[in-house]
Amino acid sequence: MPTAALWKAPPLWKGRGMEVGVVGGTGPAGRALGARLAAAGAAVVLGSRSAERGEQAAAELRGRWAGRGLEVSGGTNVEAAEAEIVVLATPHEGVAETAAGLEKPLAGKVVVSMVNGLQRVGGELEAVLPARGSFAATVQAVLPRSSVTAAFHHLPARRLGDLDRPLDSDVLVCADSSDSAKRTAELVETMPGLRAVWAGSLAAAGPVEALTAALVNVNMRYRSHVALRLEGLRLEGRGA
Ligand SMILES: NC(=O)c1ccc[n+]([C@@H]2O[C@H](COP(=O)([O-])OP(=O)(O)OC[C@H]3O[C@@H](n4cnc5c(N)ncnc54)[C@H](OP(=O)(O)O)[C@@H]3O)[C@@H](O)[C@H]2O)c1
């Protein structure tokens, strides 16, 4: 179901490619998201703590998908944070410190956290629950001039980054305002096969992040890459 069913305003990026920065973009999640967004026409900057690693990750993506004309560049996390919309894709341990260091370039922007708190205990993963309830809320606390949203937690990087395989998945979006929810939903639905579903304010981000532990356990047990699809959802007339 397209975003238009949820929000009546015209898409913010209609008619042009959006510019997306991925902080921590050298990992599997950031690269996969960057590849899928670029395949959908976005100009993507993969950020890293090292400009060299960022450039290398971008070059690897362009090489892997040569012929698709992906507009992916790489650089520092600061360069990624200068994009018009920014996704945080670092491990949970470093996200608050990383975001705090980018407070200035991220001011006034929608910042999408895809960060999950996961730890391995025995043979399975358990959720890490931060004091503020979620890593998205933790980031919002250090980015008072940004609007932090949460999305993309349940998309396995392996599936997301395989551009030869179409996607068919729901993406739960948590946001404190309808405007930032709308921008995040537009980012999600830029990618064919993904449907954005507004799951509530940032207060709902904790359970959304924590659910990932169970989904990864499913993937490990059944050797799969499951994604989320909500059944029975009627979006018409239920938007912001
Ligand atoms: N992997 C998935 O399938 C998946 C799916 C959905 C969501 N996620 C979430 O997305 C985030 C990234 O996942 P990932 O698997 O790509 O993680 P990752 O490979 O462990 O980390 C991503 C990048 O973050 C940077 N980084 C590492 N430690 C850092 C620290 N302490 N502070 C700042 N930056 C650091 C590294 O880049 P540089 O060294 O180049 O700076 C690294 O390449 C995680 O929170 C994960 O839970 C993952």
The ligand as a Gaussian input file, in Angstrom:
#p B3LYP/6-31G(d) Opt

LIG

0 1
 N       22.917000      -6.734000       9.788000
 C       21.586000      -6.758000       9.652000
 O       20.995000      -7.653000       8.993000
 C       20.754000      -5.664000      10.274000
 C       19.418000      -5.505000       9.896000
 C       18.661000      -4.460000      10.478000
 C       19.248000      -3.630000      11.433000
 N       20.563000      -3.832000      11.782000
 C       21.148000      -2.926000      12.774000
 O       21.913000      -1.987000      12.026000
 C       23.106000      -1.653000      12.739000
 C       24.309000      -1.982000      11.874000
 O       24.332000      -3.363000      11.628000
 P       25.627000      -4.048000      10.961000
 O       25.392000      -5.488000      10.970000
 O       25.948000      -3.349000       9.674000
 O       26.704000      -3.653000      12.085000
 P       28.316000      -3.595000      12.099000
 O       28.856000      -4.195000      10.853000
 O       28.746000      -4.196000      13.383000
 O       28.600000      -2.034000      12.172000
 C       28.361000      -1.145000      11.111000
 C       29.486000      -0.136000      11.041000
 O       29.483000       0.687000      12.186000
 C       30.801000       1.161000      12.451000
 N       31.095000       0.951000      13.867000
 C       31.477000      -0.202000      14.488000
 N       31.614000      -0.006000      15.811000
 C       31.332000       1.301000      16.025000
 C       31.316000       2.122000      17.180000
 N       31.607000       1.635000      18.408000
 N       30.996000       3.435000      17.033000
 C       30.705000       3.940000      15.819000
 N       30.712000       3.226000      14.691000
 C       31.010000       1.911000      14.789000
 C       31.741000       0.348000      11.554000
 O       32.124000       1.218000      10.482000
 P       33.531000       2.007000      10.441000
 O       34.534000       1.158000      11.178000
 O       33.783000       2.055000       8.980000
 O       33.259000       3.317000      11.082000
 C       30.869000      -0.755000      11.011000
 O       31.230000      -1.152000       9.694000
 C       23.092000      -2.458000      14.037000
 O       22.590000      -1.670000      15.082000
 C       22.139000      -3.604000      13.724000
 O       21.497000      -4.094000      14.877000
 C       21.324000      -4.812000      11.225000

